[in-house]
Amino acid sequence: MTSQTNVPTRVPTRVFQHRSLMPTTLERLWAFHDDPGALAVLTPPPVFVRVLRDDRSSLTEGEIEFQLWFGPFPAYWHARHEPGPIATSFIDRMLKGPALVWVHEHLMQPAEGGVELVDRITIAHRPGGFWGLFTRLFFDGLPLRLLFMYRHWRTRRAVTGLNHS
């Protein structure tokens, strides 16, 4: 049996959600996420991203492989992009990487004053070992909240023309 995000129900998962009102249009917010450089813009220092392969034909179709470098430690990530639960959403689903399960829903809906952006992460950590500890330290609790605060701040700057880097 699987849940709405196609995660086996026997795997204990956590759901994290972060939402912001972006003072922009839906088209501009979608275009920002569709830009191949968005991943680098949304990756906070001192982490950096190296794209290894990007076969995405759109936000809702294709695969991407990349490494996130945490100092000397590379975390390999292979994700598939697919349609989300609403027309103005997409999902990136980790096929291989540091977590046992990582399903990232990006939901965008028009709202008064702009567009509501919701990032919803369904995560299951590996039961032990280096990667189990790693994902608990970097992709859970306060670190995950800070990551998405940063990502929404960078998104807001990009879609309002305040980001020139």
ChimeraX commands (.cxc) that place a marker at each C-alpha (Angstrom):
marker #1 position 0.00,0.00,0.00 radius 0.5
marker #1 position 1.27,3.50,-0.77 radius 0.5
marker #1 position 0.35,7.01,0.26 radius 0.5
marker #1 position -0.58,9.95,-2.00 radius 0.5
marker #1 position 3.12,10.60,-2.66 radius 0.5
marker #1 position 3.69,6.92,-3.55 radius 0.5
marker #1 position 5.75,6.24,-0.44 radius 0.5
marker #1 position 5.27,2.74,1.01 radius 0.5
marker #1 position 3.11,3.13,4.12 radius 0.5
marker #1 position 5.28,0.73,6.13 radius 0.5
marker #1 position 8.17,3.23,5.96 radius 0.5
marker #1 position 8.00,5.77,8.83 radius 0.5
marker #1 position 8.05,9.22,7.26 radius 0.5
marker #1 position 7.94,12.80,8.41 radius 0.5
marker #1 position 6.29,15.64,6.54 radius 0.5
marker #1 position 7.78,19.12,6.57 radius 0.5
marker #1 position 6.03,22.11,5.03 radius 0.5
marker #1 position 7.09,25.71,4.41 radius 0.5
marker #1 position 4.85,28.34,2.83 radius 0.5
marker #1 position 5.35,31.92,1.71 radius 0.5
marker #1 position 3.47,34.55,-0.23 radius 0.5
marker #1 position 5.56,35.58,-3.24 radius 0.5
marker #1 position 4.78,39.07,-4.60 radius 0.5
marker #1 position 4.82,37.95,-8.24 radius 0.5
marker #1 position 2.77,36.21,-10.89 radius 0.5
marker #1 position 2.31,32.49,-11.21 radius 0.5
marker #1 position 4.02,32.58,-14.62 radius 0.5
marker #1 position 7.12,34.30,-13.24 radius 0.5
marker #1 position 7.38,31.96,-10.24 radius 0.5
marker #1 position 7.02,28.90,-12.49 radius 0.5
marker #1 position 9.62,30.31,-14.93 radius 0.5
marker #1 position 12.09,30.83,-12.08 radius 0.5
marker #1 position 11.79,27.19,-11.01 radius 0.5
marker #1 position 12.04,26.08,-14.64 radius 0.5
marker #1 position 15.37,27.89,-15.12 radius 0.5
marker #1 position 18.30,25.40,-15.14 radius 0.5
marker #1 position 20.22,27.73,-12.81 radius 0.5
marker #1 position 17.54,27.72,-10.09 radius 0.5
marker #1 position 19.05,24.80,-8.19 radius 0.5
marker #1 position 22.34,26.66,-7.74 radius 0.5
marker #1 position 20.50,29.84,-6.68 radius 0.5
marker #1 position 18.51,27.89,-4.08 radius 0.5
marker #1 position 21.50,26.05,-2.61 radius 0.5
marker #1 position 22.78,27.89,0.48 radius 0.5
marker #1 position 26.44,28.53,1.12 radius 0.5
marker #1 position 28.73,26.90,2.08 radius 0.5
marker #1 position 27.07,23.99,0.26 radius 0.5
marker #1 position 27.48,23.96,-3.49 radius 0.5
marker #1 position 25.79,21.94,-6.19 radius 0.5
marker #1 position 27.32,20.22,-9.22 radius 0.5
marker #1 position 24.84,19.01,-11.84 radius 0.5
marker #1 position 26.00,15.72,-13.36 radius 0.5
marker #1 position 23.10,15.09,-15.74 radius 0.5
marker #1 position 19.91,17.00,-16.47 radius 0.5
marker #1 position 17.43,15.26,-18.76 radius 0.5
marker #1 position 14.39,17.25,-17.64 radius 0.5
marker #1 position 12.18,18.41,-20.49 radius 0.5
marker #1 position 10.02,20.42,-18.06 radius 0.5
marker #1 position 9.41,20.79,-14.34 radius 0.5
marker #1 position 6.98,17.87,-14.56 radius 0.5
marker #1 position 9.01,15.46,-16.67 radius 0.5
marker #1 position 12.53,14.07,-16.68 radius 0.5
marker #1 position 15.39,13.29,-14.36 radius 0.5
marker #1 position 18.33,15.13,-12.86 radius 0.5
marker #1 position 21.48,13.85,-11.14 radius 0.5
marker #1 position 23.63,16.12,-9.01 radius 0.5
marker #1 position 26.01,16.27,-6.08 radius 0.5
marker #1 position 25.60,18.55,-3.10 radius 0.5
marker #1 position 29.00,19.22,-1.57 radius 0.5
marker #1 position 29.01,19.68,2.21 radius 0.5
marker #1 position 32.68,20.58,2.60 radius 0.5
marker #1 position 34.62,17.46,1.59 radius 0.5
marker #1 position 31.48,15.26,1.59 radius 0.5
marker #1 position 29.55,14.87,-1.68 radius 0.5
marker #1 position 25.94,13.75,-1.39 radius 0.5
marker #1 position 24.78,12.17,-4.66 radius 0.5
marker #1 position 21.16,12.81,-5.65 radius 0.5
marker #1 position 19.14,11.32,-8.53 radius 0.5
marker #1 position 15.61,12.70,-8.79 radius 0.5
marker #1 position 12.67,12.32,-11.15 radius 0.5
marker #1 position 10.42,15.30,-11.85 radius 0.5
marker #1 position 6.73,14.55,-12.27 radius 0.5
marker #1 position 3.36,16.33,-12.14 radius 0.5
marker #1 position 2.16,17.43,-8.73 radius 0.5
marker #1 position -1.29,17.15,-7.16 radius 0.5
marker #1 position -2.54,20.42,-8.73 radius 0.5
marker #1 position -1.96,21.88,-12.21 radius 0.5
marker #1 position 0.47,24.49,-10.88 radius 0.5
marker #1 position 2.74,22.10,-9.01 radius 0.5
marker #1 position 5.47,19.58,-9.57 radius 0.5
marker #1 position 7.24,16.91,-7.57 radius 0.5
marker #1 position 10.87,15.96,-7.45 radius 0.5
marker #1 position 11.18,12.43,-6.14 radius 0.5
marker #1 position 14.57,11.13,-5.05 radius 0.5
marker #1 position 15.31,7.85,-6.80 radius 0.5
marker #1 position 18.75,7.48,-5.25 radius 0.5
marker #1 position 20.44,9.61,-2.63 radius 0.5
marker #1 position 21.26,10.09,1.03 radius 0.5
marker #1 position 17.73,9.67,2.42 radius 0.5
marker #1 position 15.63,6.53,2.29 radius 0.5
marker #1 position 12.69,8.60,0.96 radius 0.5
marker #1 position 12.59,12.22,-0.23 radius 0.5
marker #1 position 9.49,13.49,-2.03 radius 0.5
marker #1 position 9.46,17.25,-2.57 radius 0.5
marker #1 position 6.17,18.79,-3.67 radius 0.5
marker #1 position 6.33,22.36,-5.03 radius 0.5
marker #1 position 2.83,23.87,-4.97 radius 0.5
marker #1 position 2.06,27.30,-6.42 radius 0.5
marker #1 position -1.38,28.92,-6.20 radius 0.5
marker #1 position -2.57,32.45,-6.94 radius 0.5
marker #1 position -3.37,34.33,-3.74 radius 0.5
marker #1 position -4.20,37.87,-2.73 radius 0.5
marker #1 position -0.99,39.85,-3.16 radius 0.5
marker #1 position 0.79,37.32,-5.35 radius 0.5
marker #1 position 1.34,33.57,-5.34 radius 0.5
marker #1 position 1.43,31.21,-2.40 radius 0.5
marker #1 position 4.46,28.93,-2.64 radius 0.5
marker #1 position 4.31,25.76,-0.56 radius 0.5
marker #1 position 7.20,23.33,-0.31 radius 0.5
marker #1 position 6.14,20.02,1.21 radius 0.5
marker #1 position 8.78,17.39,1.92 radius 0.5
marker #1 position 8.04,13.79,2.81 radius 0.5
marker #1 position 11.23,12.28,4.20 radius 0.5
marker #1 position 12.30,8.97,5.68 radius 0.5
marker #1 position 15.82,8.67,7.04 radius 0.5
marker #1 position 17.98,5.62,6.59 radius 0.5
marker #1 position 17.88,3.55,9.79 radius 0.5
marker #1 position 21.58,3.98,10.56 radius 0.5
marker #1 position 25.06,4.48,9.23 radius 0.5
marker #1 position 26.70,7.63,7.92 radius 0.5
marker #1 position 23.80,8.69,5.63 radius 0.5
marker #1 position 21.19,8.06,8.31 radius 0.5
marker #1 position 23.06,10.42,10.64 radius 0.5
marker #1 position 23.83,12.87,7.80 radius 0.5
marker #1 position 20.20,13.33,6.74 radius 0.5
marker #1 position 19.06,13.68,10.35 radius 0.5
marker #1 position 21.65,16.44,10.88 radius 0.5
marker #1 position 21.11,18.37,7.62 radius 0.5
marker #1 position 17.59,17.51,6.42 radius 0.5
marker #1 position 15.39,17.51,9.49 radius 0.5
marker #1 position 14.18,19.87,12.20 radius 0.5
marker #1 position 15.82,23.28,12.44 radius 0.5
marker #1 position 18.33,22.74,9.58 radius 0.5
marker #1 position 15.49,21.86,7.19 radius 0.5
marker #1 position 13.46,24.89,8.33 radius 0.5
marker #1 position 16.50,27.17,7.82 radius 0.5
marker #1 position 17.12,25.65,4.38 radius 0.5
marker #1 position 13.61,26.49,3.22 radius 0.5
marker #1 position 13.66,29.94,4.79 radius 0.5
marker #1 position 16.78,30.57,2.72 radius 0.5
marker #1 position 15.25,29.06,-0.43 radius 0.5
marker #1 position 12.10,31.18,-0.14 radius 0.5
marker #1 position 14.19,34.30,0.52 radius 0.5
marker #1 position 16.27,33.60,-2.61 radius 0.5
marker #1 position 13.13,32.84,-4.62 radius 0.5
marker #1 position 11.52,36.11,-3.52 radius 0.5
marker #1 position 14.64,38.07,-4.51 radius 0.5
marker #1 position 14.78,36.33,-7.89 radius 0.5
marker #1 position 11.13,36.83,-8.85 radius 0.5
marker #1 position 11.04,40.46,-7.73 radius 0.5
marker #1 position 14.22,41.39,-9.61 radius 0.5
marker #1 position 16.30,41.99,-6.47 radius 0.5
marker #1 position 18.72,39.14,-7.24 radius 0.5
marker #1 position 21.35,39.99,-9.83 radius 0.5
marker #1 position 23.75,37.14,-9.08 radius 0.5
marker link #1:1,2 radius 0.2
marker link #1:2,3 radius 0.2
marker link #1:3,4 radius 0.2
marker link #1:4,5 radius 0.2
marker link #1:5,6 radius 0.2
marker link #1:6,7 radius 0.2
marker link #1:7,8 radius 0.2
marker link #1:8,9 radius 0.2
marker link #1:9,10 radius 0.2
marker link #1:10,11 radius 0.2
marker link #1:11,12 radius 0.2
marker link #1:12,13 radius 0.2
marker link #1:13,14 radius 0.2
marker link #1:14,15 radius 0.2
marker link #1:15,16 radius 0.2
marker link #1:16,17 radius 0.2
marker link #1:17,18 radius 0.2
marker link #1:18,19 radius 0.2
marker link #1:19,20 radius 0.2
marker link #1:20,21 radius 0.2
marker link #1:21,22 radius 0.2
marker link #1:22,23 radius 0.2
marker link #1:23,24 radius 0.2
marker link #1:24,25 radius 0.2
marker link #1:25,26 radius 0.2
marker link #1:26,27 radius 0.2
marker link #1:27,28 radius 0.2
marker link #1:28,29 radius 0.2
marker link #1:29,30 radius 0.2
marker link #1:30,31 radius 0.2
marker link #1:31,32 radius 0.2
marker link #1:32,33 radius 0.2
marker link #1:33,34 radius 0.2
marker link #1:34,35 radius 0.2
marker link #1:35,36 radius 0.2
marker link #1:36,37 radius 0.2
marker link #1:37,38 radius 0.2
marker link #1:38,39 radius 0.2
marker link #1:39,40 radius 0.2
marker link #1:40,41 radius 0.2
marker link #1:41,42 radius 0.2
marker link #1:42,43 radius 0.2
marker link #1:43,44 radius 0.2
marker link #1:44,45 radius 0.2
marker link #1:45,46 radius 0.2
marker link #1:46,47 radius 0.2
marker link #1:47,48 radius 0.2
marker link #1:48,49 radius 0.2
marker link #1:49,50 radius 0.2
marker link #1:50,51 radius 0.2
marker link #1:51,52 radius 0.2
marker link #1:52,53 radius 0.2
marker link #1:53,54 radius 0.2
marker link #1:54,55 radius 0.2
marker link #1:55,56 radius 0.2
marker link #1:56,57 radius 0.2
marker link #1:57,58 radius 0.2
marker link #1:58,59 radius 0.2
marker link #1:59,60 radius 0.2
marker link #1:60,61 radius 0.2
marker link #1:61,62 radius 0.2
marker link #1:62,63 radius 0.2
marker link #1:63,64 radius 0.2
marker link #1:64,65 radius 0.2
marker link #1:65,66 radius 0.2
marker link #1:66,67 radius 0.2
marker link #1:67,68 radius 0.2
marker link #1:68,69 radius 0.2
marker link #1:69,70 radius 0.2
marker link #1:70,71 radius 0.2
marker link #1:71,72 radius 0.2
marker link #1:72,73 radius 0.2
marker link #1:73,74 radius 0.2
marker link #1:74,75 radius 0.2
marker link #1:75,76 radius 0.2
marker link #1:76,77 radius 0.2
marker link #1:77,78 radius 0.2
marker link #1:78,79 radius 0.2
marker link #1:79,80 radius 0.2
marker link #1:80,81 radius 0.2
marker link #1:81,82 radius 0.2
marker link #1:82,83 radius 0.2
marker link #1:83,84 radius 0.2
marker link #1:84,85 radius 0.2
marker link #1:85,86 radius 0.2
marker link #1:86,87 radius 0.2
marker link #1:87,88 radius 0.2
marker link #1:88,89 radius 0.2
marker link #1:89,90 radius 0.2
marker link #1:90,91 radius 0.2
marker link #1:91,92 radius 0.2
marker link #1:92,93 radius 0.2
marker link #1:93,94 radius 0.2
marker link #1:94,95 radius 0.2
marker link #1:95,96 radius 0.2
marker link #1:96,97 radius 0.2
marker link #1:97,98 radius 0.2
marker link #1:98,99 radius 0.2
marker link #1:99,100 radius 0.2
marker link #1:100,101 radius 0.2
marker link #1:101,102 radius 0.2
marker link #1:102,103 radius 0.2
marker link #1:103,104 radius 0.2
marker link #1:104,105 radius 0.2
marker link #1:105,106 radius 0.2
marker link #1:106,107 radius 0.2
marker link #1:107,108 radius 0.2
marker link #1:108,109 radius 0.2
marker link #1:109,110 radius 0.2
marker link #1:110,111 radius 0.2
marker link #1:111,112 radius 0.2
marker link #1:112,113 radius 0.2
marker link #1:113,114 radius 0.2
marker link #1:114,115 radius 0.2
marker link #1:115,116 radius 0.2
marker link #1:116,117 radius 0.2
marker link #1:117,118 radius 0.2
marker link #1:118,119 radius 0.2
marker link #1:119,120 radius 0.2
marker link #1:120,121 radius 0.2
marker link #1:121,122 radius 0.2
marker link #1:122,123 radius 0.2
marker link #1:123,124 radius 0.2
marker link #1:124,125 radius 0.2
marker link #1:125,126 radius 0.2
marker link #1:126,127 radius 0.2
marker link #1:127,128 radius 0.2
marker link #1:128,129 radius 0.2
marker link #1:129,130 radius 0.2
marker link #1:130,131 radius 0.2
marker link #1:131,132 radius 0.2
marker link #1:132,133 radius 0.2
marker link #1:133,134 radius 0.2
marker link #1:134,135 radius 0.2
marker link #1:135,136 radius 0.2
marker link #1:136,137 radius 0.2
marker link #1:137,138 radius 0.2
marker link #1:138,139 radius 0.2
marker link #1:139,140 radius 0.2
marker link #1:140,141 radius 0.2
marker link #1:141,142 radius 0.2
marker link #1:142,143 radius 0.2
marker link #1:143,144 radius 0.2
marker link #1:144,145 radius 0.2
marker link #1:145,146 radius 0.2
marker link #1:146,147 radius 0.2
marker link #1:147,148 radius 0.2
marker link #1:148,149 radius 0.2
marker link #1:149,150 radius 0.2
marker link #1:150,151 radius 0.2
marker link #1:151,152 radius 0.2
marker link #1:152,153 radius 0.2
marker link #1:153,154 radius 0.2
marker link #1:154,155 radius 0.2
marker link #1:155,156 radius 0.2
marker link #1:156,157 radius 0.2
marker link #1:157,158 radius 0.2
marker link #1:158,159 radius 0.2
marker link #1:159,160 radius 0.2
marker link #1:160,161 radius 0.2
marker link #1:161,162 radius 0.2
marker link #1:162,163 radius 0.2
marker link #1:163,164 radius 0.2
marker link #1:164,165 radius 0.2
view
